[in-house]
Amino acid sequence: MKNKLTLVGAGPGDPELITLKGLKAIQNADSILYDALVSEELLKHAPAHCVMQYVGKRFGQPSMKQDEINQLIVEFAFKYGNVVRLKGGDPFIFGRAPEEIQHAESFGIEVDVIPGLSSATAVAASNKIALTQRGISRGFRVITGTISESELNEDLITAAHSGETTVILMGMNKLQLITELFSTFGKADLPVAIIQNGTLPNEKVVTGLVKDIYGKAQQEQLKSPAIIVIGESVDWRKAFEKVTVEAKGNNNEW
């Protein structure tokens, strides 16, 4: 029996958005440790002998501690053989993949990684939000909204200063503070989109401006899991029309 850990990114939610390689890993799994945001439709592709264990990992809900998950990875690898660690999105985007890899390798367990579509990019794209757009946004940054239950991520200050599109994950519980911060730096009129349950049948999208999006989110009772996208590219059609007019005036398409 070969002891192996395979980290698989399950994608943003829609089970059809997993990669072909990720699906094959599930089909060849001896055991699976899966997160809360993973579609259970994917588990139906596992072989009959596969042992499956839910480990949680969703903000504000009961979950195993990371140390417990690390120990379970080792236990399952030695007990069953090939253990698939199935994570929502991409394992390396706020997925604690390095910790799990390091722990597994310290026990001599072979590790393979299969990337997945991150919700940071896939959810925006599925709603026709271009995170980069000629003449509108030359880049984007992905950032977590909080570094603990009580602290706002200070790197949001840098994001608020930037002209890039900002994608905020795990930020719904700090939405009011985030909008106040961006407003403080003169970004009150920037377009914002909040997308809850992205790519799923119950997806919910609310758009507005930095100055009014918190009220709209409260009215629509938005909650996690959701991504927050801030920048001109959110309302790219209007922004693109403006850029096109300006470009015609100076003959400079950039």
Residue frames relative to the residue before (quaternion, step in Angstrom):
aa qw qx qy qz dx dy dz
M 1.0000 0.0000 0.0000 0.0000 0.00 0.00 0.00
K 0.2853 -0.7699 0.5528 0.1426 3.56 -0.83 1.04
N 0.2867 -0.7560 0.5668 0.1583 3.55 -0.77 1.07
K 0.1678 0.8056 -0.5397 0.1776 3.56 -0.48 1.19
L 0.1874 -0.7396 0.6350 0.1210 3.55 -1.20 0.69
T 0.0528 -0.7771 0.6268 0.0217 3.56 -0.90 0.96
L 0.2101 -0.7668 0.5980 0.1015 3.55 -0.60 1.19
V 0.0359 -0.8225 0.5666 -0.0346 3.57 -0.63 1.15
G 0.2958 -0.7294 0.5915 0.1751 3.54 -0.94 0.95
A 0.2884 -0.8035 0.5022 0.1380 3.58 -0.58 1.18
G 0.5492 -0.6133 0.4063 0.3964 3.59 1.24 -0.18
P 0.7395 -0.4931 0.2723 0.3685 3.58 -1.32 0.11
G 0.7872 -0.2640 0.1789 0.5279 3.62 1.16 -0.23
D 0.6704 0.4546 -0.2762 0.5173 3.56 0.83 -1.01
P 0.4191 -0.7423 0.4517 0.2631 3.63 -0.51 1.09
E 0.6261 0.5499 -0.3478 0.4297 3.60 1.15 -0.44
L 0.6323 0.5487 -0.3319 0.4346 3.58 1.26 -0.16
I 0.4354 0.6420 -0.4989 0.3865 3.59 1.20 0.32
T 0.5230 -0.6271 0.4630 0.3448 3.59 -1.12 0.54
L 0.6332 -0.5265 0.4056 0.3966 3.55 -1.24 0.42
K 0.6485 0.5185 -0.3146 0.4601 3.58 1.01 -0.81
G 0.6368 0.5240 -0.3220 0.4649 3.56 1.06 -0.75
L 0.6416 0.5239 -0.3148 0.4634 3.57 1.01 -0.81
K 0.6454 0.5149 -0.3168 0.4669 3.58 1.00 -0.83
A 0.6189 0.5419 -0.3473 0.4502 3.59 1.06 -0.70
I 0.6345 0.5145 -0.3226 0.4781 3.58 1.02 -0.78
Q 0.6667 0.5204 -0.2971 0.4432 3.57 0.95 -0.89
N 0.7426 0.3763 -0.2076 0.5136 3.59 1.21 -0.50
A 0.4429 0.7273 -0.4301 0.2998 3.57 1.29 0.18
D 0.3257 -0.7017 0.5956 0.2160 3.55 -1.19 0.65
S 0.7747 -0.0149 0.0053 0.6321 3.56 1.22 -0.52
I 0.1517 -0.7824 0.6002 0.0679 3.57 -1.21 0.58
L 0.1221 -0.7349 0.6635 0.0690 3.53 -1.03 0.92
Y 0.0017 0.8560 -0.5142 0.0544 3.59 -0.35 1.19
D 0.4655 -0.6962 0.4959 0.2297 3.52 -1.21 0.75
A 0.7081 -0.4899 0.3287 0.3881 3.54 -1.37 0.31
L 0.7351 0.4412 -0.2421 0.4543 3.59 0.97 -0.81
V 0.5003 0.6338 -0.4339 0.3997 3.59 1.26 0.21
S 0.4584 -0.6761 0.5022 0.2839 3.58 -0.91 0.90
E 0.4172 -0.7185 0.4990 0.2463 3.57 -0.81 1.00
E 0.4702 0.6532 -0.4473 0.3900 3.59 1.26 -0.12
L 0.6279 0.5562 -0.3316 0.4318 3.57 1.09 -0.72
L 0.6225 0.5692 -0.3419 0.4143 3.57 1.07 -0.69
K 0.5736 0.6043 -0.3735 0.4078 3.58 1.20 -0.46
H 0.6336 0.5372 -0.3250 0.4520 3.59 1.26 -0.35
A 0.5161 0.6428 -0.4190 0.3805 3.60 1.27 -0.14
P 0.5604 -0.6056 0.4372 0.3579 3.61 -1.11 0.58
A 0.6853 -0.5261 0.3242 0.3853 3.56 -1.22 0.54
H 0.6997 0.4841 -0.2775 0.4461 3.61 1.02 -0.74
C 0.4987 0.7015 -0.4073 0.3055 3.59 1.26 -0.33
V 0.2788 -0.7406 0.5938 0.1457 3.55 -0.99 0.96
M 0.0995 -0.8281 0.5515 0.0158 3.59 -0.69 1.09
Q 0.0585 -0.8010 0.5956 -0.0173 3.54 -0.96 0.94
Y 0.3112 -0.7353 0.5781 0.1678 3.56 -0.85 1.05
V 0.1126 -0.8271 0.5488 0.0448 3.60 -0.86 0.93
G 0.5558 -0.6547 0.3771 0.3466 3.59 1.26 0.12
K 0.3668 0.7522 -0.5190 0.1738 3.57 -0.57 -1.26
R 0.5134 0.5784 -0.4751 0.4197 3.55 0.72 1.13
F 0.5404 -0.6662 0.4056 0.3156 3.55 -0.79 1.08
G 0.8401 0.2158 -0.1609 0.4709 3.55 -0.98 0.92
Q 0.7040 0.3980 -0.2638 0.5257 3.58 1.28 0.05
P 0.6402 -0.5377 0.3712 0.4042 3.59 -1.15 0.55
S 0.0928 0.7862 -0.6017 0.1058 3.56 -0.86 1.01
M 0.5573 -0.5502 0.4825 0.3923 3.51 -1.28 0.29
K 0.4852 -0.6229 0.5175 0.3297 3.54 -1.15 0.58
Q 0.6417 -0.5592 0.3550 0.3867 3.56 -1.14 0.62
D 0.6245 0.5371 -0.3427 0.4518 3.59 1.01 -0.74
E 0.6453 0.5201 -0.3169 0.4612 3.57 1.04 -0.75
I 0.6384 0.5134 -0.3177 0.4775 3.56 1.05 -0.79
N 0.6250 0.5431 -0.3318 0.4520 3.58 0.98 -0.84
Q 0.6745 0.4911 -0.2882 0.4698 3.56 0.93 -0.91
L 0.6463 0.5275 -0.3147 0.4528 3.56 1.05 -0.81
I 0.5889 0.5691 -0.3586 0.4480 3.58 1.10 -0.71
V 0.6827 0.4786 -0.2809 0.4753 3.56 0.86 -0.97
E 0.6467 0.5313 -0.3142 0.4482 3.57 0.94 -0.91
F 0.6972 0.4681 -0.2722 0.4697 3.58 0.87 -0.96
A 0.6284 0.5471 -0.3435 0.4334 3.59 1.01 -0.77
F 0.7189 0.4297 -0.2501 0.4858 3.58 0.94 -0.87
K 0.6865 0.4934 -0.2808 0.4544 3.58 1.11 -0.64
Y 0.8224 0.2478 -0.0858 0.5049 3.56 0.93 -0.98
G 0.5609 -0.5967 0.4019 0.4096 3.61 1.13 -0.54
N 0.8361 -0.0440 0.0790 0.5411 3.56 -0.38 -1.24
V 0.0501 -0.8014 0.5960 -0.0039 3.58 -0.43 1.22
V 0.2075 -0.7632 0.6033 0.1024 3.55 -0.87 1.03
R 0.1895 -0.7506 0.6255 0.0975 3.55 -0.83 1.06
L 0.1056 -0.8393 0.5333 0.0028 3.56 -0.15 1.33
K 0.0341 -0.8276 0.5574 -0.0565 3.54 -0.48 1.29
G 0.5195 -0.6189 0.4833 0.3368 3.56 -1.14 0.59
G 0.8051 0.2452 -0.1883 0.5063 3.56 -1.11 0.66
D 0.6751 -0.4067 0.3664 0.4946 3.55 -0.82 -1.10
P 0.5521 -0.6604 0.3908 0.3261 3.63 -0.83 0.91
F 0.7404 0.4254 -0.2250 0.4692 3.58 1.11 -0.65
I 0.6080 0.4854 -0.3780 0.5018 3.60 1.23 0.25
F 0.8018 -0.2462 0.0866 0.5376 3.56 -0.10 1.35
G 0.4728 0.7049 -0.4095 0.3344 3.57 1.08 0.73
R 0.3884 -0.7486 0.4525 0.2899 3.59 1.31 0.00
A 0.2196 0.8089 -0.5132 0.1846 3.55 1.13 0.60
P 0.6456 0.5324 -0.3595 0.4130 3.67 0.80 -0.80
E 0.6392 0.5298 -0.3334 0.4468 3.60 1.01 -0.77
E 0.6808 0.4887 -0.2849 0.4652 3.56 0.97 -0.88
I 0.6313 0.5258 -0.3251 0.4684 3.56 1.05 -0.76
Q 0.6664 0.5143 -0.3030 0.4468 3.56 0.85 -0.98
H 0.6698 0.4979 -0.3043 0.4591 3.57 0.92 -0.89
A 0.6618 0.5053 -0.3074 0.4606 3.60 0.92 -0.89
E 0.6871 0.4888 -0.2884 0.4535 3.58 0.87 -0.93
S 0.5959 0.5702 -0.3681 0.4292 3.60 1.12 -0.54
F 0.6956 0.4033 -0.2563 0.5365 3.58 1.31 -0.33
G 0.5735 -0.6319 0.3575 0.3794 3.57 1.26 0.32
I 0.4358 0.6959 -0.4568 0.3423 3.58 1.23 0.40
E 0.4383 -0.6872 0.5205 0.2544 3.56 -0.88 0.99
V 0.1302 -0.8087 0.5720 0.0439 3.59 -0.96 0.87
D 0.0517 -0.7627 0.6444 0.0187 3.54 -1.04 0.88
V 0.1845 -0.7838 0.5856 0.0927 3.58 -1.10 0.70
I 0.0825 -0.7690 0.6331 0.0312 3.55 -0.93 0.98
P 0.3469 -0.7732 0.4891 0.2063 3.61 -0.32 1.21
G 0.1826 -0.7713 0.5981 0.1183 3.52 -1.28 0.41
L 0.6085 -0.5205 0.4344 0.4124 3.56 -1.28 0.17
S 0.3204 -0.7495 0.5467 0.1917 3.57 -0.75 1.00
S 0.5400 -0.6169 0.4626 0.3375 3.56 -1.06 0.72
A 0.5555 0.6360 -0.3826 0.3749 3.58 1.15 -0.59
T 0.7729 0.2971 -0.1641 0.5362 3.57 1.01 -0.76
A 0.6880 0.5191 -0.2962 0.4117 3.59 0.87 -0.95
V 0.6639 0.5016 -0.3151 0.4565 3.60 0.93 -0.82
A 0.6358 0.5099 -0.3264 0.4787 3.56 1.02 -0.77
A 0.6719 0.5098 -0.3001 0.4456 3.57 0.87 -0.97
S 0.6560 0.5223 -0.3211 0.4403 3.59 0.97 -0.82
N 0.7077 0.3899 -0.2478 0.5346 3.56 1.29 -0.35
K 0.5187 -0.6850 0.3789 0.3438 3.56 1.29 0.52
I 0.4286 0.6424 -0.5043 0.3864 3.55 1.04 0.86
A 0.2082 -0.7838 0.5775 0.0936 3.56 -0.52 1.22
L 0.3381 -0.7708 0.5017 0.1995 3.58 -0.47 1.16
T 0.7398 0.1652 -0.1488 0.6351 3.56 1.24 -0.43
Q 0.0698 0.7905 -0.6017 0.0905 3.55 -1.00 0.84
R 0.5382 -0.6492 0.4323 0.3195 3.54 -0.83 1.02
G 0.8376 0.1698 -0.1580 0.4946 3.53 -0.84 1.06
I 0.7201 0.4095 -0.2371 0.5076 3.59 1.26 -0.17
S 0.7950 -0.0844 0.0955 0.5931 3.57 0.77 -1.05
R 0.2402 -0.8044 0.5334 0.1033 3.56 -0.60 1.16
G 0.8053 0.0330 -0.0293 0.5912 3.57 1.25 0.04
F 0.1686 -0.7660 0.6038 0.1424 3.54 -1.30 0.03
R 0.1928 -0.7599 0.6081 0.1249 3.52 -1.27 0.42
V 0.2423 -0.7420 0.6113 0.1307 3.53 -1.15 0.78
I 0.0450 0.8222 -0.5560 0.1133 3.54 -0.68 1.10
T 0.4180 -0.6758 0.5378 0.2816 3.56 -1.13 0.58
G 0.4970 -0.6907 0.4393 0.2881 3.57 -0.97 0.82
T 0.8071 0.1683 -0.0654 0.5622 3.57 1.04 -0.69
I 0.2799 -0.7337 0.5895 0.1891 3.53 -1.24 0.51
S 0.7488 0.0191 -0.0737 0.6584 3.55 1.40 -0.02
E 0.7085 -0.4517 0.3094 0.4453 3.57 -1.24 0.08
S 0.7691 0.3712 -0.1863 0.4857 3.59 1.10 -0.59
E 0.7363 0.4428 -0.2269 0.4586 3.60 1.12 -0.52
L 0.3678 -0.6946 0.5791 0.2165 3.52 -1.06 0.89
N 0.5180 -0.6439 0.4664 0.3154 3.56 -1.00 0.80
E 0.3976 -0.7516 0.4795 0.2172 3.59 -0.57 1.17
D 0.5667 0.6056 -0.3870 0.4029 3.60 1.17 -0.42
L 0.5079 0.6372 -0.4219 0.3976 3.58 1.25 -0.21
I 0.5571 0.5920 -0.3944 0.4286 3.59 1.18 -0.47
T 0.6481 0.5012 -0.3058 0.4850 3.57 0.99 -0.86
A 0.6460 0.5238 -0.3147 0.4574 3.57 0.99 -0.85
A 0.6560 0.5199 -0.3113 0.4500 3.57 0.99 -0.82
H 0.6463 0.5085 -0.3098 0.4771 3.59 1.16 -0.60
S 0.6453 0.5792 -0.3078 0.3916 3.55 1.14 -0.70
G 0.4149 -0.6814 0.5412 0.2657 3.53 -1.29 0.38
E 0.4997 0.6648 -0.4097 0.3749 3.55 1.33 0.08
T 0.5671 -0.5437 0.4804 0.3899 3.53 -1.31 0.24
T 0.1828 -0.7847 0.5856 0.0884 3.57 -0.95 0.89
V 0.1100 -0.7670 0.6309 0.0413 3.54 -0.85 1.05
I 0.1064 -0.8173 0.5661 0.0140 3.57 -0.59 1.17
L 0.1455 -0.7705 0.6179 0.0581 3.53 -0.80 1.10
M 0.8348 0.1565 -0.1297 0.5117 3.57 -1.17 0.59
G 0.4891 0.6917 -0.4038 0.3453 3.55 0.96 0.89
M 0.4282 0.7445 -0.4484 0.2476 3.59 1.21 -0.09
N 0.6755 0.4906 -0.3078 0.4564 3.59 1.00 -0.70
K 0.7210 0.3501 -0.2338 0.5504 3.58 1.31 -0.09
L 0.2563 0.8219 -0.4849 0.1539 3.59 1.25 0.35
Q 0.6619 0.5067 -0.3252 0.4464 3.61 0.84 -0.87
L 0.6640 0.4966 -0.3049 0.4686 3.60 0.93 -0.87
I 0.6340 0.5362 -0.3268 0.4513 3.57 1.05 -0.80
T 0.6839 0.4723 -0.2956 0.4710 3.60 0.88 -0.88
E 0.6234 0.5280 -0.3406 0.4654 3.59 1.05 -0.67
L 0.6411 0.5283 -0.3188 0.4563 3.57 1.02 -0.82
F 0.6792 0.4763 -0.2937 0.4750 3.60 0.85 -0.95
S 0.6328 0.5286 -0.3321 0.4580 3.61 1.03 -0.72
T 0.6105 0.5705 -0.3393 0.4320 3.56 1.06 -0.78
F 0.7425 0.3715 -0.2044 0.5186 3.57 1.09 -0.71
G 0.6580 -0.5824 0.2920 0.3776 3.55 1.12 0.72
K 0.5606 0.6221 -0.3764 0.3963 3.60 1.20 0.41
A 0.2479 0.8189 -0.4904 0.1658 3.59 1.18 0.49
D 0.7412 0.4127 -0.2248 0.4795 3.59 1.10 -0.63
L 0.4078 0.7021 -0.4873 0.3213 3.58 1.22 0.29
P 0.4921 -0.6503 0.4864 0.3135 3.61 -1.01 0.75
V 0.0853 -0.7797 0.6199 0.0213 3.55 -1.17 0.73
A 0.0623 -0.7542 0.6503 0.0667 3.53 -1.19 0.65
I 0.1062 -0.7495 0.6491 0.0747 3.55 -1.05 0.82
I 0.0742 -0.8073 0.5853 -0.0131 3.55 -0.71 1.12
Q 0.1349 -0.8000 0.5841 0.0252 3.53 -0.54 1.25
N 0.8389 0.0681 -0.0919 0.5322 3.57 -1.00 0.90
G 0.0313 0.8652 -0.4981 0.0487 3.54 0.96 0.93
T 0.8406 0.1615 -0.2060 0.4742 3.55 -1.12 0.99
L 0.6021 0.5544 -0.3633 0.4452 3.61 1.25 0.03
P 0.6653 -0.5148 0.3490 0.4131 3.63 -1.17 0.38
N 0.7298 0.3928 -0.2322 0.5091 3.60 1.12 -0.62
E 0.2243 0.7950 -0.5253 0.2042 3.57 1.17 0.58
K 0.0725 -0.7849 0.6152 0.0140 3.54 -1.08 0.82
V 0.0824 -0.8122 0.5776 -0.0001 3.57 -0.77 1.06
V 0.0117 -0.7728 0.6344 -0.0142 3.55 -0.92 0.98
T 0.0913 -0.7995 0.5930 0.0271 3.57 -0.85 0.99
G 0.1661 0.7708 -0.6033 0.1195 3.52 -1.25 0.49
L 0.5624 -0.5436 0.4670 0.4124 3.52 -1.14 -0.71
V 0.6936 -0.4576 0.3368 0.4427 3.55 -1.24 0.36
K 0.7076 0.5030 -0.2690 0.4170 3.57 0.91 -0.92
D 0.8030 0.2758 -0.1525 0.5058 3.61 1.11 -0.42
I 0.4809 0.7107 -0.4268 0.2855 3.61 1.22 -0.19
Y 0.6010 0.5633 -0.3780 0.4227 3.61 1.04 -0.61
G 0.6596 0.5053 -0.3032 0.4666 3.57 0.94 -0.89
K 0.6530 0.5098 -0.3086 0.4674 3.57 1.00 -0.82
A 0.6472 0.5180 -0.3180 0.4602 3.56 1.00 -0.84
Q 0.6351 0.5205 -0.3207 0.4721 3.57 1.06 -0.76
Q 0.6595 0.5244 -0.2984 0.4483 3.54 0.96 -0.92
E 0.7385 0.3966 -0.2086 0.5038 3.56 1.02 -0.86
Q 0.3806 -0.7657 0.4439 0.2680 3.56 1.39 0.08
L 0.1767 0.7975 -0.5492 0.1766 3.57 0.90 0.96
K 0.0376 0.7866 -0.6148 0.0432 3.54 -1.11 0.71
S 0.6563 -0.4832 0.3851 0.4330 3.56 -1.29 0.06
P 0.5650 -0.1620 -0.8059 -0.0709 1.50 -2.23 1.20
A 0.1413 0.7727 -0.6051 0.1293 3.54 -0.90 0.97
I 0.2610 -0.7251 0.6066 0.1955 3.54 -1.24 0.46
I 0.2570 -0.7388 0.6060 0.1443 3.54 -1.21 0.64
V 0.0695 -0.7927 0.6055 0.0128 3.58 -0.76 1.04
I 0.0437 -0.8067 0.5887 -0.0284 3.57 -0.70 1.14
G 0.5564 0.6042 -0.4464 0.3551 3.58 -0.82 0.98
E 0.6854 -0.4890 0.3504 0.4102 3.54 -1.29 0.36
S 0.6174 0.5859 -0.3516 0.3897 3.59 1.06 -0.67
V 0.5146 0.6334 -0.4215 0.3954 3.60 1.23 -0.32
D 0.7589 0.2169 -0.1188 0.6025 3.54 1.02 -0.86
W 0.0432 0.8825 -0.4678 0.0242 3.54 0.99 0.95
R 0.5843 0.5899 -0.3941 0.3941 3.60 1.05 -0.56
K 0.6837 0.4564 -0.2795 0.4961 3.58 0.92 -0.93
A 0.6600 0.5106 -0.3091 0.4562 3.54 0.95 -0.91
F 0.6540 0.5181 -0.3148 0.4525 3.58 1.01 -0.82
E 0.6082 0.5447 -0.3468 0.4617 3.58 1.05 -0.72
K 0.6559 0.5064 -0.3037 0.4703 3.57 0.99 -0.87
V 0.6562 0.5086 -0.3087 0.4641 3.58 0.93 -0.89
T 0.6436 0.5362 -0.3202 0.4424 3.58 0.98 -0.87
V 0.6479 0.5124 -0.3099 0.4707 3.57 0.97 -0.86
E 0.6702 0.4886 -0.2977 0.4727 3.58 0.91 -0.91
A 0.6439 0.5317 -0.3251 0.4438 3.58 1.00 -0.81
K 0.6382 0.5196 -0.3294 0.4628 3.56 1.01 -0.77
G 0.6518 0.5374 -0.3172 0.4310 3.54 1.09 -0.67
N 0.8048 0.2456 -0.1339 0.5235 3.59 1.03 -0.71
N 0.4249 -0.7368 0.4325 0.2993 3.57 1.36 0.17
N 0.5611 0.5631 -0.3971 0.4586 3.58 1.11 0.68
E 0.2668 -0.8187 0.4873 0.1455 3.59 -0.19 1.26
W 0.6568 0.4632 -0.3242 0.4990 3.58 1.23 -0.20
